[in-house]
Amino acid sequence: MTASLIWQKSTFSQESGDCVELAAHGGAVLIRESDDPATVVRTTPADLARFLQHIKQGRGEQLPRT
């Protein structure tokens, strides 16, 4: 599944370091780490946006269950 996807690196990635990569697939967002590309997490755009908003607000440990 991941071979034909177009993966985009995080803008916070270092040139020589590991990074988070995202790809769109069938209305979902796929997330992986560059050092372990076989492990892929699938989520929805809305859930990812909610997660990122909580992290930006410093409330990552208090994520509500959906």
C-alpha positions in Angstrom: 0.0 0.0 0.0 2.7 2.5 0.9 4.9 2.0 -2.2 2.6 4.0 -4.6 1.8 6.8 -2.1 3.3 10.3 -2.2 4.7 10.9 1.3 5.3 14.4 2.5 7.9 15.2 5.2 7.1 17.4 8.1 8.5 21.0 7.7 10.1 20.6 11.1 12.3 17.7 9.9 16.0 17.9 10.1 18.0 17.1 6.9 19.8 14.2 8.6 17.3 13.3 11.3 14.2 11.1 11.4 11.0 12.7 10.5 7.2 12.3 10.4 5.7 11.8 6.9 2.1 12.1 5.8 0.2 10.8 2.8 -3.4 11.1 1.6 -5.2 7.8 0.8 -8.8 7.4 0.0 -10.0 10.3 2.2 -7.8 9.2 5.1 -4.4 10.6 6.3 -1.6 8.1 6.7 1.3 8.9 9.1 4.6 7.2 9.5 8.1 7.8 10.8 10.9 7.8 8.2 13.0 5.4 10.3 10.2 2.8 10.4 8.3 3.2 7.1 6.5 -0.1 7.4 4.5 1.0 10.4 1.7 3.3 9.3 -1.1 4.9 11.3 -4.4 5.7 9.6 -6.7 8.5 10.7 -9.2 11.0 9.4 -8.4 14.6 8.6 -10.8 15.8 11.3 -9.2 13.6 14.0 -5.7 14.6 13.0 -6.7 18.3 13.1 -8.2 17.8 16.6 -5.1 16.0 17.8 -2.8 18.8 16.5 -5.0 21.5 18.0 -4.7 19.8 21.4 -0.9 19.4 21.1 -0.6 23.1 20.1 -2.6 24.1 23.2 -0.3 21.9 25.4 -3.1 19.5 26.2 -1.9 16.4 24.4 -2.3 14.2 27.5 -6.0 15.2 27.8 -7.3 14.1 24.4 -11.0 13.3 24.4 -12.2 9.9 23.2 -14.3 9.9 20.0 
